[in-house]
Amino acid sequence: MFVSGRATILHADLDAFYASVEQRDDPRLQGRPVIVGGGVVLAASYEAKRRGVRTAMGGGQARRLCPDAVVVPPRFAAYVKASKAVFEVFEDTTPWVEGISIDEAFLDVSGVERISGPAPDIAVRLRAEVMARVGLRISVGVARTKFLAKVASAVCKPDGLLVVPPDREREFLHPLPVRRLWGVGEITATKLNDRGIRTVADVAAVGEPVLVGLLGKAGGHHLHALAHGLDPRPVERGKRRRSVGAQSALGRSHTTPAEVDTRLVALVDRVARRLRAGSRVGRTVTLRLRFGDFTRATRSHTLPQATADTALFLLTARTLLAAAQPLIEERGITLVGVAVSGLTDDPPVQLALALDGHDASALDVALDRVRAAFGSTAVTRAVLLGRDHGPAAPLPHDEPDPDLDLGAD
């Protein structure tokens, strides 16, 4: 049963973020189809999306679908700057902000309604303020729960505002396809569709035991709760990331093992530096791969002790990559990503002794200081010299997709 409550949670999601920043910064691109990234599409404007271009699509296929598209290289520094400016607007709206990626966040406005008015009015002003101060369009969903607010913002894209009143939640949610449920990817959707479960109403009707039989205990319980409007999670202010990661598109052309390793080295170096900059350590290293047939696989290994040691992360990632080599040879590879999870604050004392005559962590810290003073390319690994290791994008920090854990084999 859908429970009562007020619609005071906002999900704010920037529209086609990377492409919109490019259109904002270059007036010649406004109103034109824009593709960010050449070998693989990192982002597409809505003008390009209407022609069938999608994120993670091969660049050749995207250009065939939209031959008049303007293809631009990614500028991650510009995207980070724009994201910070948008989050300043969020923080000026309410102190209860939970960022879940570079371009979206949840806001709880229940504590500011007395001085700022009802949630829908706050959402209207928020959208206007983001446009006025940052020059970007943003879609906002307003609902009683985080899940419903997120679905609402997705439904009203682009540049929309949708309020889901508590007494109309079932009317809004149940006609939607199962892919709208948080965490349902292609694999899970196919399993459900094969059983005739195509809408959220179908999920709500079949009962939790059937879902558990199809998807396992955690997945079945999760979808059963969402289909019945149950999502008790609050907006968590100041919530720290549970993982830090980066990914790099490799394109559709043949990539040699040495080229993949070069990208892996650059990604691990980037992730480890970000951990140390935030005074954090992690235990679980996850390798994420996307293949030429668009299937995906993840491989992970948990270390005995949390660390921010670049060399240890790299050794672990290379071991995981070697184990996945048969799949890479069979299907080809178009994207590689590395993430470190199980994060905790860096302990004030060293828990392990360096018994081999050197301290790798001291070297990492020294290199970090040089890069901070003279730029990220002032010191680099020999394997990266003269090599194009491609742009690296942050991994999304949304709720995990259960399909990722199913692997591709």
KEKE-3310 file (N, C-alpha, C; in steps of 0.2 Angstrom, whole numbers, plus 5000, padded with zeros to 4 digits):
npx = (5004:5002:5010:5005:5010:5020:5024:5040:5052:5065:5071:5084:5090:5102:5101:5106:5120:5135:5135:5126:5134:5144:5136:5132:5144:5148:5141:5138:5134:5122:5106:5109:5114:5124:5138:5148:5164:5173:5177:5169:5152:5151:5142:5127:5118:5100:5095:5103:5100:5087:5088:5092:5104:5114:5121:5137:5136:5144:5156:5156:5143:5135:5137:5133:5119:5117:5123:5125:5129:5139:5154:5163:5178:5179:5178:5183:5186:5179:5166:5166:5168:5156:5147:5150:5145:5132:5128:5131:5119:5110:5113:5111:5097:5092:5098:5099:5105:5109:5121:5122:5129:5139:5130:5117:5106:5098:5086:5080:5066:5058:5061:5062:5050:5042:5048:5051:5040:5029:5034:5033:5034:5046:5054:5051:5058:5071:5074:5074:5084:5096:5097:5098:5110:5120:5117:5111:5100:5088:5080:5067:5060:5047:5042:5035:5045:5062:5064:5052:5053:5065:5061:5051:5058:5065:5055:5050:5059:5066:5071:5060:5047:5040:5027:5023:5009:5005:4993:4991:5001:5001:4993:5002:5014:5012:5008:5020:5034:5044:5058:5059:5060:5070:5086:5084:5090:5095:5096:5089:5076:5074:5072:5061:5051:5051:5043:5031:5030:5029:5025:5026:5014:5012:5023:5020:5009:5012:5018:5030:5037:5038:5046:5057:5061:5064:5074:5082:5085:5088:5086:5073:5065:5069:5063:5050:5046:5048:5039:5027:5028:5036:5049:5060:5071:5080:5085:5102:5112:5128:5133:5145:5155:5153:5162:5176:5179:5184:5183:5186:5183:5187:5184:5178:5187:5201:5209:5224:5232:5242:5238:5226:5231:5239:5228:5223:5233:5233:5220:5220:5230:5224:5213:5218:5225:5214:5209:5219:5219:5207:5209:5207:5204:5203:5196:5191:5194:5187:5185:5178:5171:5167:5161:5163:5151:5142:5139:5142:5154:5159:5173:5180:5190:5194:5205:5216:5218:5213:5219:5228:5237:5245:5252:5248:5235:5236:5242:5232:5221:5227:5228:5215:5211:5219:5212:5200:5204:5201:5187:5189:5196:5187:5176:5180:5184:5177:5177:5185:5185:5189:5186:5187:5181:5173:5176:5185:5190:5207:5218:5226:5238:5251:5246:5253:5269:5283:5293:5302:5312:5308:5296:5281:5270:5275:5282:5271:5264:5274:5274:5261:5262:5271:5264:5253:5259:5265:5256:5246:5252:5266:5274:5274:5270:5282:5276:5266:5272:5272:5261:5244:5232:5219:5203:5197:5183:5173:5166:5149:5139:5127:5114:5118:5118:5109:5111:5124:5132:5129:5137:5144:5145)
npy = (4994:5011:5024:5038:5055:5070:5078:5082:5080:5083:5079:5083:5085:5088:5092:5082:5084:5085:5089:5100:5109:5111:5117:5128:5135:5138:5147:5144:5131:5129:5123:5114:5097:5089:5079:5072:5066:5055:5041:5033:5038:5049:5058:5066:5079:5084:5086:5077:5065:5064:5059:5046:5044:5038:5038:5029:5023:5017:5028:5029:5023:5032:5044:5039:5039:5052:5062:5076:5080:5089:5085:5085:5086:5079:5090:5090:5097:5109:5104:5099:5112:5118:5109:5112:5125:5123:5115:5124:5132:5123:5121:5134:5133:5123:5116:5102:5092:5079:5074:5063:5061:5069:5077:5077:5077:5074:5084:5089:5098:5100:5106:5120:5125:5134:5146:5147:5143:5131:5115:5113:5126:5130:5121:5127:5139:5135:5129:5140:5148:5140:5141:5155:5158:5148:5145:5133:5120:5111:5097:5093:5083:5081:5073:5061:5052:5047:5038:5040:5053:5054:5046:5054:5065:5060:5056:5069:5075:5083:5098:5100:5100:5090:5086:5074:5070:5064:5056:5052:5043:5030:5030:5037:5029:5015:5013:5014:5007:4993:4996:5008:5006:5008:5002:4992:4985:4981:4967:4962:4968:4960:4947:4949:4953:4942:4934:4940:4951:4967:4980:4992:4990:4977:4971:4974:4966:4953:4948:4946:4933:4927:4937:4936:4923:4925:4935:4934:4936:4949:4957:4954:4958:4972:4977:4974:4982:4995:4995:4996:5008:5010:5017:5021:5028:5042:5059:5061:5072:5079:5066:5054:5048:5031:5025:5027:5031:5029:5030:5025:5027:5016:5016:5009:5003:4990:4986:4984:4973:4980:4993:4993:4991:5002:5012:5007:5009:5023:5026:5020:5027:5039:5037:5033:5045:5053:5047:5049:5063:5066:5061:5047:5029:5013:4996:4987:4983:4986:4981:4986:4982:4985:4977:4974:4969:4976:4970:4968:4967:4964:4963:4960:4962:4960:4968:4963:4974:4991:5004:5017:5015:5016:5007:4994:4994:4995:4982:4974:4977:4974:4960:4956:4961:4952:4940:4942:4942:4931:4934:4947:4944:4937:4945:4958:4975:4990:4999:5003:5003:5008:5006:5010:5004:5002:5012:5021:5033:5039:5032:5039:5033:5022:5006:4995:4988:4994:4982:4979:4988:5000:5013:5014:5022:5034:5038:5040:5051:5061:5062:5066:5079:5086:5086:5093:5106:5108:5104:5091:5083:5085:5075:5058:5041:5030:5022:5029:5039:5049:5043:5042:5041:5044:5052:5052:5048:5052:5038:5035:5039:5034:5024:5007:4997:4982:4974:4975:4967:4955:4951:4946:4934)
npz = (5000:4996:5006:5016:5016:5013:4998:4997:4993:4981:4965:4956:4940:4928:4911:4898:4901:4898:4884:4885:4892:4882:4872:4878:4880:4867:4857:4843:4843:4848:4847:4838:4833:4844:4848:4861:4862:4852:4847:4855:4860:4873:4877:4872:4864:4865:4852:4845:4851:4847:4835:4837:4843:4856:4873:4875:4863:4848:4839:4825:4821:4827:4820:4807:4810:4813:4803:4802:4814:4826:4832:4847:4857:4874:4888:4903:4914:4912:4914:4927:4934:4930:4937:4950:4951:4950:4960:4971:4969:4973:4987:4991:4991:5000:5015:5015:5005:4994:4984:4970:4958:4946:4940:4946:4960:4976:4985:5000:5005:5015:5027:5024:5019:5026:5025:5012:5004:4997:4991:4976:4972:4976:4968:4955:4956:4959:4946:4938:4944:4942:4928:4927:4934:4930:4917:4912:4908:4918:4924:4935:4947:4959:4974:4986:4990:4987:4976:4968:4965:4958:4947:4942:4937:4927:4918:4914:4907:4892:4901:4911:4923:4936:4947:4959:4967:4983:4983:4971:4967:4963:4951:4943:4943:4940:4926:4920:4911:4916:4915:4921:4934:4948:4946:4937:4923:4906:4906:4918:4914:4903:4908:4916:4907:4899:4907:4906:4913:4911:4915:4929:4936:4934:4940:4953:4955:4954:4966:4979:4982:4968:4962:4969:4966:4953:4953:4964:4982:4987:4975:4972:4983:4983:4971:4973:4983:4978:4968:4975:4980:4991:4999:5010:5012:5018:5012:5013:5020:5016:5013:5011:4997:4992:4984:4973:4956:4939:4921:4904:4887:4873:4860:4844:4836:4834:4849:4856:4868:4875:4873:4880:4893:4895:4896:4908:4917:4918:4923:4935:4942:4942:4950:4962:4966:4968:4979:4989:4989:4995:5008:5010:5011:5003:5001:4991:4974:4959:4942:4927:4912:4895:4881:4863:4858:4866:4878:4896:4909:4926:4937:4953:4968:4984:4995:5009:5018:5020:5009:5000:4990:4975:4968:4973:4970:4956:4953:4957:4949:4936:4938:4938:4925:4917:4920:4914:4900:4891:4887:4882:4871:4863:4861:4859:4865:4872:4882:4897:4915:4932:4949:4966:4981:4997:5006:5018:5031:5030:5040:5055:5058:5052:5047:5042:5040:5031:5024:5014:5012:5006:5005:4998:4999:5003:4992:4983:4989:4988:4974:4972:4977:4969:4957:4961:4963:4950:4940:4933:4923:4926:4931:4926:4923:4915:4905:4900:4893:4879:4874:4870:4881:4882:4886:4903:4912:4926:4935:4936:4951:4955:4962:4963:4948:4947:4936:4932:4941:4937:4927:4911:4906)
capx = (5000:5006:5009:5004:5016:5020:5029:5045:5059:5066:5077:5086:5095:5104:5099:5112:5125:5141:5133:5123:5139:5147:5131:5132:5150:5149:5134:5137:5132:5115:5101:5112:5115:5131:5141:5154:5168:5173:5177:5162:5148:5151:5136:5124:5112:5094:5095:5106:5096:5080:5090:5094:5111:5114:5128:5140:5136:5150:5156:5154:5136:5132:5138:5128:5112:5116:5129:5127:5131:5145:5158:5168:5181:5177:5182:5180:5187:5173:5160:5167:5166:5148:5144:5151:5141:5125:5128:5130:5112:5106:5115:5107:5090:5091:5104:5098:5107:5113:5123:5123:5133:5141:5125:5111:5106:5092:5085:5074:5065:5053:5063:5062:5044:5039:5051:5052:5034:5028:5040:5033:5036:5054:5057:5051:5063:5077:5076:5075:5090:5101:5097:5101:5117:5124:5115:5110:5093:5088:5073:5066:5054:5045:5038:5036:5051:5068:5063:5047:5056:5070:5057:5047:5063:5067:5049:5048:5065:5071:5069:5053:5045:5034:5025:5019:5005:5005:4987:4991:5007:4999:4991:5008:5019:5010:5008:5027:5038:5048:5064:5059:5061:5077:5090:5082:5094:5093:5096:5083:5070:5072:5070:5054:5047:5050:5037:5025:5030:5031:5024:5026:5008:5013:5028:5016:5004:5015:5020:5037:5040:5039:5051:5063:5063:5067:5080:5086:5081:5089:5083:5066:5063:5070:5058:5043:5045:5048:5032:5022:5029:5040:5056:5060:5078:5080:5090:5107:5116:5135:5135:5152:5155:5155:5167:5179:5181:5185:5182:5189:5181:5192:5182:5176:5193:5204:5213:5229:5232:5246:5234:5222:5235:5240:5223:5222:5238:5231:5214:5222:5234:5219:5208:5222:5227:5208:5208:5223:5217:5202:5212:5203:5207:5198:5198:5189:5196:5183:5186:5172:5173:5161:5163:5161:5144:5138:5138:5147:5156:5163:5177:5182:5194:5195:5212:5216:5218:5212:5225:5228:5243:5244:5255:5244:5228:5237:5243:5226:5217:5230:5226:5208:5211:5221:5207:5195:5207:5197:5181:5191:5199:5182:5171:5183:5183:5176:5177:5187:5184:5192:5183:5189:5175:5174:5180:5185:5195:5214:5220:5232:5244:5252:5245:5257:5276:5286:5298:5306:5317:5305:5289:5278:5265:5279:5283:5264:5263:5279:5272:5255:5264:5274:5258:5249:5263:5267:5251:5245:5257:5273:5277:5270:5273:5285:5272:5261:5275:5271:5255:5237:5228:5212:5200:5194:5177:5171:5161:5143:5138:5120:5113:5121:5113:5110:5114:5132:5134:5128:5143:5142:5147)
capy = (5000:5018:5027:5045:5059:5076:5078:5087:5078:5085:5076:5088:5082:5092:5089:5081:5088:5087:5092:5106:5114:5113:5122:5135:5139:5139:5148:5141:5124:5129:5121:5109:5090:5089:5073:5073:5060:5053:5034:5031:5043:5050:5062:5068:5084:5081:5086:5071:5060:5063:5055:5039:5044:5037:5037:5023:5021:5019:5035:5028:5022:5039:5048:5037:5041:5059:5064:5083:5081:5092:5080:5089:5082:5081:5095:5088:5103:5113:5100:5100:5119:5119:5105:5115:5131:5121:5113:5130:5134:5118:5122:5140:5131:5119:5113:5095:5091:5073:5073:5056:5061:5076:5082:5076:5077:5075:5089:5088:5105:5100:5111:5127:5127:5139:5153:5147:5141:5124:5112:5114:5133:5129:5118:5132:5144:5131:5128:5147:5150:5136:5144:5162:5158:5144:5144:5126:5118:5106:5094:5092:5079:5082:5068:5060:5048:5048:5035:5043:5060:5052:5043:5060:5070:5056:5056:5075:5077:5088:5105:5099:5099:5086:5085:5068:5071:5057:5053:5050:5040:5023:5032:5039:5024:5009:5012:5014:5001:4990:4999:5014:5005:5010:4997:4988:4986:4977:4960:4961:4969:4954:4942:4951:4953:4935:4931:4944:4957:4973:4987:4992:4987:4970:4969:4975:4961:4946:4946:4946:4927:4927:4941:4933:4917:4927:4940:4933:4939:4956:4960:4953:4962:4979:4979:4973:4988:5001:4994:4998:5015:5010:5019:5025:5031:5050:5063:5061:5078:5077:5059:5053:5043:5024:5022:5032:5027:5032:5025:5027:5024:5014:5016:5003:4999:4985:4989:4979:4972:4985:4999:4993:4992:5009:5015:5005:5012:5030:5026:5018:5033:5045:5035:5033:5052:5056:5045:5052:5070:5066:5057:5041:5023:5008:4989:4983:4985:4983:4982:4986:4981:4984:4973:4976:4967:4980:4967:4971:4962:4967:4959:4963:4959:4964:4967:4962:4980:4997:5007:5021:5013:5016:5001:4989:4995:4993:4975:4970:4978:4970:4953:4956:4961:4946:4935:4943:4942:4927:4937:4952:4942:4934:4950:4965:4979:4997:5003:5000:5007:5005:5009:5007:5005:5000:5017:5024:5039:5037:5031:5043:5029:5017:5000:4990:4991:4992:4977:4978:4993:5006:5015:5016:5027:5040:5040:5042:5057:5065:5063:5070:5086:5088:5087:5099:5112:5110:5101:5084:5080:5086:5068:5053:5034:5029:5018:5034:5044:5049:5039:5045:5037:5045:5055:5048:5051:5049:5033:5037:5038:5033:5018:5002:4993:4975:4970:4976:4962:4948:4950:4945:4927)
capz = (5000:4996:5012:5016:5017:5009:4992:4999:4990:4974:4962:4951:4935:4922:4904:4893:4904:4895:4878:4886:4893:4876:4868:4882:4880:4860:4854:4837:4844:4851:4842:4833:4836:4847:4851:4865:4861:4845:4846:4859:4862:4880:4879:4866:4865:4863:4845:4842:4854:4844:4829:4839:4846:4863:4876:4874:4856:4844:4835:4818:4821:4829:4814:4802:4812:4813:4799:4802:4821:4828:4837:4850:4862:4881:4892:4910:4919:4911:4917:4935:4936:4930:4942:4957:4951:4950:4967:4975:4969:4977:4994:4993:4991:5006:5018:5014:4998:4993:4977:4968:4953:4944:4937:4949:4967:4979:4989:5005:5006:5021:5033:5022:5016:5030:5023:5005:5001:4995:4987:4969:4970:4977:4962:4950:4957:4958:4939:4935:4947:4938:4921:4927:4937:4927:4910:4910:4909:4923:4925:4943:4950:4966:4976:4993:4991:4983:4970:4964:4963:4952:4941:4939:4934:4921:4914:4912:4903:4895:4904:4914:4931:4937:4954:4960:4973:4987:4982:4964:4965:4959:4945:4940:4943:4938:4919:4917:4909:4921:4915:4925:4941:4950:4946:4932:4917:4901:4908:4922:4911:4899:4913:4918:4901:4897:4911:4905:4917:4907:4918:4936:4939:4933:4946:4960:4955:4954:4973:4981:4980:4961:4960:4973:4962:4946:4953:4970:4988:4987:4969:4972:4988:4981:4966:4976:4987:4974:4964:4980:4982:4997:4999:5016:5013:5018:5009:5017:5019:5017:5012:5007:4992:4994:4979:4968:4950:4933:4915:4898:4881:4869:4853:4841:4832:4838:4854:4858:4876:4878:4874:4886:4899:4896:4899:4915:4922:4919:4927:4942:4944:4943:4956:4968:4968:4971:4986:4993:4990:5000:5014:5011:5008:5001:5001:4985:4968:4954:4935:4924:4905:4890:4875:4857:4857:4871:4885:4901:4915:4932:4941:4959:4972:4991:4998:5016:5022:5016:5007:4994:4987:4968:4965:4975:4966:4949:4953:4958:4943:4931:4939:4936:4918:4914:4921:4909:4894:4886:4885:4878:4864:4860:4860:4859:4871:4870:4888:4903:4921:4938:4955:4973:4986:5004:5008:5025:5031:5030:5047:5057:5059:5047:5050:5040:5040:5024:5026:5008:5011:5004:5007:4992:5001:5003:4985:4981:4992:4985:4967:4972:4979:4963:4952:4964:4962:4943:4935:4933:4919:4927:4933:4924:4922:4909:4900:4898:4889:4872:4873:4871:4886:4881:4892:4908:4915:4933:4935:4939:4958:4956:4965:4959:4944:4948:4930:4932:4945:4934:4922:4904:4904)
cpx = (5004:5005:5008:5010:5016:5026:5034:5052:5060:5072:5078:5092:5096:5103:5105:5118:5131:5140:5130:5129:5143:5142:5131:5138:5152:5142:5133:5134:5125:5110:5103:5114:5123:5132:5147:5158:5167:5172:5171:5159:5148:5144:5133:5118:5106:5092:5098:5102:5090:5082:5092:5101:5110:5121:5130:5140:5143:5150:5153:5146:5132:5132:5134:5121:5111:5122:5130:5128:5138:5149:5163:5171:5179:5181:5180:5181:5181:5167:5160:5165:5159:5145:5144:5146:5134:5124:5128:5123:5108:5107:5112:5100:5088:5097:5104:5099:5111:5115:5124:5127:5135:5136:5118:5111:5099:5092:5079:5072:5059:5055:5063:5056:5041:5042:5051:5046:5034:5033:5039:5035:5044:5057:5057:5057:5070:5079:5078:5082:5096:5102:5100:5108:5122:5123:5114:5103:5093:5081:5073:5059:5053:5040:5039:5042:5056:5067:5058:5050:5061:5066:5053:5052:5064:5061:5048:5054:5063:5067:5062:5053:5039:5033:5021:5015:5005:4999:4986:4997:5006:4997:4997:5013:5017:5010:5015:5030:5043:5055:5064:5060:5069:5081:5089:5085:5091:5092:5090:5077:5069:5069:5062:5049:5046:5044:5031:5024:5033:5030:5025:5020:5009:5018:5024:5011:5006:5017:5027:5040:5042:5045:5058:5066:5066:5074:5084:5083:5082:5085:5076:5063:5063:5064:5051:5041:5044:5041:5027:5023:5033:5047:5058:5067:5077:5086:5096:5112:5123:5137:5141:5151:5157:5160:5170:5181:5182:5185:5184:5186:5187:5190:5181:5182:5197:5209:5218:5229:5237:5243:5229:5225:5237:5234:5222:5226:5235:5225:5216:5226:5229:5215:5212:5224:5220:5207:5212:5222:5211:5203:5207:5206:5202:5201:5197:5190:5191:5185:5180:5174:5166:5164:5160:5154:5139:5136:5143:5149:5160:5167:5180:5186:5195:5201:5211:5215:5217:5218:5223:5234:5242:5246:5251:5238:5230:5238:5237:5221:5220:5228:5219:5207:5213:5216:5202:5197:5203:5191:5183:5193:5193:5177:5174:5181:5182:5176:5180:5187:5187:5188:5186:5183:5177:5178:5180:5190:5202:5216:5226:5238:5245:5251:5249:5264:5279:5293:5303:5311:5314:5298:5285:5273:5269:5280:5276:5263:5268:5276:5266:5257:5267:5268:5254:5252:5264:5262:5252:5250:5264:5277:5272:5274:5276:5281:5267:5265:5274:5265:5248:5233:5221:5209:5197:5188:5175:5166:5154:5142:5131:5120:5115:5116:5114:5113:5121:5135:5133:5133:5140:5143:5142)
cpy = (5006:5021:5034:5049:5065:5075:5083:5085:5080:5081:5080:5085:5086:5088:5088:5085:5090:5091:5099:5111:5116:5118:5128:5139:5141:5141:5145:5134:5124:5128:5115:5102:5090:5082:5074:5066:5058:5045:5031:5037:5044:5054:5064:5073:5080:5081:5080:5065:5058:5059:5048:5039:5043:5036:5030:5020:5022:5025:5034:5027:5028:5043:5046:5039:5048:5062:5072:5085:5084:5087:5084:5084:5084:5086:5094:5093:5108:5110:5100:5107:5120:5115:5109:5121:5129:5118:5119:5132:5129:5119:5129:5139:5128:5117:5105:5093:5084:5072:5066:5056:5068:5080:5080:5076:5077:5081:5088:5096:5105:5105:5118:5129:5133:5146:5153:5145:5133:5121:5113:5121:5133:5127:5123:5137:5141:5131:5135:5149:5147:5139:5151:5162:5154:5143:5137:5124:5112:5104:5092:5088:5080:5077:5066:5056:5049:5045:5038:5050:5059:5050:5050:5064:5066:5057:5063:5079:5078:5094:5105:5099:5095:5084:5078:5068:5064:5053:5051:5046:5033:5025:5034:5034:5018:5008:5012:5008:4999:4994:5005:5013:5005:5003:4991:4990:4982:4970:4958:4962:4963:4949:4943:4950:4946:4931:4935:4950:4963:4980:4986:4989:4979:4967:4969:4969:4954:4943:4945:4939:4925:4931:4939:4927:4919:4931:4939:4937:4946:4960:4960:4958:4970:4981:4978:4979:4994:5001:4996:5004:5015:5011:5024:5029:5039:5053:5064:5067:5076:5070:5058:5048:5036:5021:5028:5028:5032:5027:5029:5023:5022:5014:5009:4999:4994:4988:4983:4979:4978:4992:4999:4994:4999:5013:5014:5008:5020:5031:5025:5024:5038:5043:5035:5040:5055:5054:5048:5060:5071:5062:5051:5035:5018:5001:4985:4986:4982:4985:4981:4986:4982:4982:4976:4974:4971:4976:4970:4966:4966:4961:4963:4959:4963:4963:4966:4968:4986:5001:5012:5020:5012:5009:4995:4989:4992:4985:4971:4971:4974:4963:4952:4956:4955:4940:4936:4943:4937:4931:4943:4950:4939:4940:4957:4969:4986:5001:4999:5005:5004:5009:5006:5009:5002:5005:5019:5030:5036:5037:5036:5039:5024:5010:4994:4993:4989:4988:4976:4984:5000:5007:5018:5022:5034:5043:5043:5049:5062:5067:5067:5078:5089:5090:5093:5105:5113:5107:5094:5080:5081:5080:5063:5046:5034:5026:5023:5039:5044:5045:5043:5040:5039:5049:5050:5052:5048:5044:5036:5035:5037:5026:5012:4998:4986:4971:4970:4970:4955:4946:4948:4938:4922)
cpz = (5000:5002:5011:5018:5012:5004:4993:4996:4983:4971:4956:4946:4929:4916:4900:4895:4900:4888:4879:4888:4887:4872:4872:4881:4872:4857:4847:4837:4846:4845:4837:4837:4838:4850:4855:4865:4854:4844:4849:4861:4870:4882:4872:4868:4863:4856:4842:4845:4850:4837:4830:4842:4853:4866:4876:4867:4852:4840:4828:4817:4822:4823:4808:4804:4811:4809:4800:4810:4821:4833:4840:4856:4869:4884:4900:4915:4918:4915:4925:4937:4935:4935:4949:4957:4952:4958:4972:4975:4973:4985:4996:4994:4998:5009:5017:5007:4998:4986:4976:4962:4951:4942:4940:4956:4969:4984:4994:5007:5012:5026:5031:5019:5020:5027:5015:5001:5000:4990:4979:4967:4971:4971:4956:4950:4956:4950:4936:4938:4943:4931:4922:4929:4933:4919:4907:4912:4914:4924:4933:4944:4957:4968:4983:4995:4986:4976:4966:4961:4957:4946:4938:4935:4927:4916:4911:4908:4896:4897:4907:4921:4931:4944:4954:4966:4976:4985:4975:4962:4961:4952:4940:4938:4939:4930:4916:4916:4915:4921:4919:4932:4942:4950:4941:4925:4912:4903:4912:4919:4906:4903:4915:4912:4898:4901:4911:4909:4914:4910:4925:4939:4939:4939:4952:4960:4956:4961:4973:4980:4973:4959:4963:4969:4956:4947:4960:4976:4988:4981:4970:4977:4986:4976:4968:4980:4983:4970:4968:4983:4989:4996:5005:5017:5013:5014:5014:5016:5021:5017:5008:5002:4995:4989:4975:4962:4944:4927:4909:4892:4877:4862:4850:4837:4837:4842:4856:4866:4879:4878:4879:4893:4901:4899:4906:4919:4923:4923:4934:4945:4946:4950:4962:4971:4971:4978:4991:4994:4995:5007:5015:5008:5007:5001:4994:4979:4963:4947:4931:4916:4901:4884:4869:4855:4862:4877:4889:4906:4920:4935:4947:4964:4979:4994:5006:5021:5017:5015:5001:4990:4979:4965:4967:4971:4959:4948:4953:4951:4937:4931:4936:4928:4915:4915:4916:4902:4889:4883:4880:4871:4860:4857:4858:4865:4869:4876:4894:4909:4927:4944:4961:4978:4993:5007:5016:5025:5032:5038:5049:5058:5054:5050:5048:5039:5033:5025:5020:5007:5008:5006:5001:4993:5001:4996:4982:4983:4989:4978:4967:4973:4973:4958:4955:4962:4954:4938:4935:4928:4920:4928:4930:4924:4915:4903:4897:4893:4882:4870:4874:4875:4886:4887:4897:4911:4921:4932:4938:4947:4960:4960:4960:4955:4945:4942:4930:4936:4942:4929:4915:4901:4907)
residu = (MET:PHE:VAL:SER:GLY:ARG:ALA:THR:ILE:LEU:HIS:ALA:ASP:LEU:ASP:ALA:PHE:TYR:ALA:SER:VAL:GLU:GLN:ARG:ASP:ASP:PRO:ARG:LEU:GLN:GLY:ARG:PRO:VAL:ILE:VAL:GLY:GLY:GLY:VAL:VAL:LEU:ALA:ALA:SER:TYR:GLU:ALA:LYS:ARG:ARG:GLY:VAL:ARG:THR:ALA:MET:GLY:GLY:GLY:GLN:ALA:ARG:ARG:LEU:CYS:PRO:ASP:ALA:VAL:VAL:VAL:PRO:PRO:ARG:PHE:ALA:ALA:TYR:VAL:LYS:ALA:SER:LYS:ALA:VAL:PHE:GLU:VAL:PHE:GLU:ASP:THR:THR:PRO:TRP:VAL:GLU:GLY:ILE:SER:ILE:ASP:GLU:ALA:PHE:LEU:ASP:VAL:SER:GLY:VAL:GLU:ARG:ILE:SER:GLY:PRO:ALA:PRO:ASP:ILE:ALA:VAL:ARG:LEU:ARG:ALA:GLU:VAL:MET:ALA:ARG:VAL:GLY:LEU:ARG:ILE:SER:VAL:GLY:VAL:ALA:ARG:THR:LYS:PHE:LEU:ALA:LYS:VAL:ALA:SER:ALA:VAL:CYS:LYS:PRO:ASP:GLY:LEU:LEU:VAL:VAL:PRO:PRO:ASP:ARG:GLU:ARG:GLU:PHE:LEU:HIS:PRO:LEU:PRO:VAL:ARG:ARG:LEU:TRP:GLY:VAL:GLY:GLU:ILE:THR:ALA:THR:LYS:LEU:ASN:ASP:ARG:GLY:ILE:ARG:THR:VAL:ALA:ASP:VAL:ALA:ALA:VAL:GLY:GLU:PRO:VAL:LEU:VAL:GLY:LEU:LEU:GLY:LYS:ALA:GLY:GLY:HIS:HIS:LEU:HIS:ALA:LEU:ALA:HIS:GLY:LEU:ASP:PRO:ARG:PRO:VAL:GLU:ARG:GLY:LYS:ARG:ARG:ARG:SER:VAL:GLY:ALA:GLN:SER:ALA:LEU:GLY:ARG:SER:HIS:THR:THR:PRO:ALA:GLU:VAL:ASP:THR:ARG:LEU:VAL:ALA:LEU:VAL:ASP:ARG:VAL:ALA:ARG:ARG:LEU:ARG:ALA:GLY:SER:ARG:VAL:GLY:ARG:THR:VAL:THR:LEU:ARG:LEU:ARG:PHE:GLY:ASP:PHE:THR:ARG:ALA:THR:ARG:SER:HIS:THR:LEU:PRO:GLN:ALA:THR:ALA:ASP:THR:ALA:LEU:PHE:LEU:LEU:THR:ALA:ARG:THR:LEU:LEU:ALA:ALA:ALA:GLN:PRO:LEU:ILE:GLU:GLU:ARG:GLY:ILE:THR:LEU:VAL:GLY:VAL:ALA:VAL:SER:GLY:LEU:THR:ASP:ASP:PRO:PRO:VAL:GLN:LEU:ALA:LEU:ALA:LEU:ASP:GLY:HIS:ASP:ALA:SER:ALA:LEU:ASP:VAL:ALA:LEU:ASP:ARG:VAL:ARG:ALA:ALA:PHE:GLY:SER:THR:ALA:VAL:THR:ARG:ALA:VAL:LEU:LEU:GLY:ARG:ASP:HIS:GLY:PRO:ALA:ALA:PRO:LEU:PRO:HIS:ASP:GLU:PRO:ASP:PRO:ASP:LEU:ASP:LEU:GLY:ALA:ASP)
# end
